[in-house]
Amino acid sequence: MRDFQHTVVLGAGVIGASWTALFLASGRSVAVYDVSDSAEKSVREYVERAWPTLTELGLTENGTPDAVSFHTSAAQAVENASFIQESVPERLAIKHALYGEIEPALAEGAIVTTSASGLTLSQMQEGWRDPARFVLGHPFNPPHLIPLVEVMGNERTDEGTVDAAERFYKTVGKVTIRVNKEVPGHVANRLQAALWREAIHLVNEGVASVEDVDKAVWAGPGLRWAAMGPTMLFHLGAGQGGLQEFCERYSASFNGWWDDLGVLHLDEGLAKTLVEGVSEEAAGQTTEELSGKRDALLVAMLKASAQQR
């Protein structure tokens, strides 16, 4: 059980397929559950596309894409598995029904983690008779490339379960953070939501186009954020004086900017403006083509980061 050699992915959407590719690459077997008739085909195609990228990152030395099975019964899928990653749609009724089905079939000591990005752990725990081995394990898309996983337990979680989940994630190349307090969206989603809100505000106010706001991120602070977090970067921003001097020097500026940040809601009209703007930015490229470019850039950055760290 401690080796987590047999894993399960519940839900074969984009997130589940990405988890499947990563777990297979790590040398583990994976049982995939989904009720869709097309699940096996779509997951196999996803793994086939992801495998060269995972190989380039040096993650497939012990793995094979063939160590996968497919199931339309969740209870059957989790039999004899030590680690289960749940990625079904984010609707409590669906998740609760799934937990009720798998709980009697779980092997002793098995850990179940959820990829949920919007639902809270306590909401999802209500679907369990005993949620002691159930934890949050929220990835960033696509999980087989983006290292981050947000991990959380609470007073209803067995001692050591969160630690064990973190150890597993680290063995498949993930970088974990602990979420210590329950908030909607956890940590990283709230950060990107805050940035996107101001990005939309700038577009809505006519300050810059959708394309130029995007460009301001990837050609500017986004490059630094790929290396270090914002607080550490500002610690470096004032030279030898560090963060203390940075705060003394720039507090007034930041307070003024924060007071001027936009507050808005994404309505139908604003969504239309954004869709038109991103269509111009895409310049006729399909989502598959853009995803390929994104993944190639991510791989290059990950390889460069590995050499530095």
N, C-alpha and C positions, 0 to 999 in steps of 0.2 A: 504494500500500500504506500509506503514511504517514497517509492520511486516514481509513482504516478505514471506507470508505463502504458496503461490502457486508459484512454480519455474518451470523453463524449462531448459532442457539440449538439445542443438542442436548438434547432432553428437553422435553416440552410439559406438564409438571405445573404446579403453582401458581407455582413459582419461575421456570421457563422461560417461562411465559405473561407473567409480570410483566416479565421482561427484554425479551421481545419488544415489549411495549407501550412501554417506555422507549426502546429502540433505534429503533423506528418514529417515535416522537415527535421524536427528535433529527434526523430527516431521512435516516436510513439505510434501506437495504433489508435485509430479514431473511429468511433461509431457515431454516425450522423443521423439525427432524427428530424424528419419534416413530413408533413402530411401531403405536400404537393407531389404530383406525379412527375414533375420536371426537376425535382430537387437533385437527384443523382446526376443527371446530365449537366445541370448548371454548376454544381460543386466540382465535378470532375474537370469541366472546362476552366473553371476559376483556378483550380490547383495547377492545371497544365500551364496556364498563363503566368502564374506566380512563381512556378518552380525555377525558371532561369534566373529570375531576380534574387530569389532566396539562395540559389547556388552562387551567384556573384558575390553575395554577402558572406559566403562561407558557412551557411546554416544547414546545408543538406547532406553533409558528409555521412551522417548516421541514419538518414531518413530515406524513405521510399514513398512515392505517391500511391502505391498500391495497397498500403496497410490501412484501408478504409472500408467500412461496411455501411449500409444504408438501411434505415428502419422507419416504418410508419407507426410503430408503437413506442412511445417514450419509455414505458416501463421495461420493455425488452431491450431498448438501447442502453439503459444505464446498468444493466446487469453486469456485475464483476468489474465495474469501472471505479477507479480511485479518484478521478478528477473530472468534474462535469462543468462545462461552460455553457450557460443558458443565454441564448440570444434570440428568443422569440419576440414577436411584436410587443411594443410597450403599452399594453392595455392590461390593467390589473386582473380583469376577469380571465384573460387568456393565461397569464402567468400563474394565477392561483389555481386554475384547473390543472395546469401542467404539474405544479408542485404536488398537488394532491395525488396525481397519477404516479409520480416517480417515487415519492417518499417511502412507500412500503417496499419498493424494489431495490432501494439503495444498499450497496454493500456496507458493512460496518466500517466506520471511519472515513467513508467517502466524503469529499468536499464538493459542494455545489456553489459555483460563483455565477453572478449575473452581470451581463454586459449593459444593464439598464443605464441610460444617461439622464432621464428625467424623473423617473420614479424614485422614491426614497426607500431605504432599506427597511424601515419599520412598516411602510405600506406593503411591501412584498412579503415580509415575514408573516403577515396575517394569513397567508396561504399555506402555512406549515403548521402541523401539530407541534413539532419541535424544530425550530430553526437554528439549532446550535451549530450545525455544520454548514450554514448558508451565509455567504458573505458577498459584498459588492466587489466586482472585479471589472470595472468599467474601462474599456480600451479607447484609443483614439483611432479613427478610421484612416487607412486600412490597418487592422491590428498586426498583419504579418510584416508591416514595415515601420509604423510609428511605435516607438518603444514604450510609451507611457501606458501604465495601468493604474487607475485609482482604486485603492483597496480600503474596505471599511468593514468593521464589525461593531457590535454594541454590547450592552449588558446581557443580551439574550444569546450571544455567540460564545461557544466554548473557548476557554483559554487555550491558546496555541493554534487555533484554526486560522486566524489571520496571518500569523507567522508562517504557517505551512503553505498557505496560498501564495504568499510573497516568495517563498523559496521556490515553489514550482514555477512561478512566472519568471523568476530570474534565470532558471535553467533553460528557458526557451528564449532568452535574450531580452526580456522586458525590463523596463525601469519602473519601479513602483513608488507611489507616494501613499501616505496614510491620510485618509479623511477622518478627522477627529470629531467633527460635529456635523450633524445631518442638516444639509441645506439643499434646496432644489437645484439640480444641475451639477452638484458636487463642486469641483474646483476649476478644472480646465475649461469646461463648457461655460462657466460664468465669466471667465476671463475673455474668452473669444466672443461671448455675447456682448460684453461691455465694449469691446473694440468695434464690433460690427454695428452696434447702436450708433456710435459716433461716426462711423464710416457712412451709414445711411443718412444721418443728420447732415453731414457735409454735402452729400449729393442732393438731399432735399432742399437745402438752403442755397444751392447753386454755387457752392464754393469750388467744387471740382466734379469732374465726371466720374462715373463708376470705374472706368478703366484707370483714370489717374489716381483715384483713391486706392485702388488695388496696387497700382504701381508704387505709390508712396509707401506701402507696407513692404512689398517684396524687395524693392530696391533700396529700402532704408532700414528702419528698425527691425524688420523681419530677419535680416541677415544676422544682426547681433543677437536677437532672441533665439536663433538656432544654436548659438554658442553658449549663452548664459541667460539666466533669468533677469527680469527688469531691475530688481533691487541690487543684485550684484553688479550689474552694468552701471547703475548710477553710483555705486560705491567706487567704481573705477573712473567715473566721469569727472571727479574733482581732483584727480591726482593724489598726492600723498595724504591730503586731508581726509580722503575717503568719504563715506556716507555722511558723517557729521558735517563736514564742510559743504557737501552737496546740498544738504537740507538747509543749512544757514544761507547758502548763496541763492538757492532757487525756490525756496518755499513760497515767496510772494508770487512768483510766476506760475507755479503749479496751482496754487490756490485760486488764482484768477482764471486759469484755464478750466479747472474743475467747476467753478461757478458758472462758466459759460457753456459747459457741455450740454448737448441736446437731450431732451426727453421726448420720446415719440413712440408711437405704436405702428407696427407693420400692418397697414391696411391694404385694401385691394389696389388703390391707386398708386401707392408707394411701391407695392410689389411689381406692378406693371412697369414703372420707371426703372426698377432694378433689373427686371428681366430684359427689357430693351437694351439697357446699358451693358449687361453681360453678354448679350447676343452680339453686340458690336465688338466687344472685347474678344470674343471667341473667334470672330472673323471667319465663320464658316466651318470651323473645326468641330468634329463630333465630340461628344462626351468621352467616348473611348479614346480618341486621339489625345484629348486634353489629359485624361487620366494617365495615359502612357507617358506623356511629358512630365507630369507631376511625379510619377513613380521613378522615372529616370533621374530626376533631380534629387529626390529623396535618397535614392541609392547612393548617388555621388556624395551627398552630404553625410550620410551614415558612414560610408567608407572613410571619408576624410576625418570624421569625428573619431572613429575607432583608432586611427593612426595617432591622433593627438592624445587620446585618453589612455 
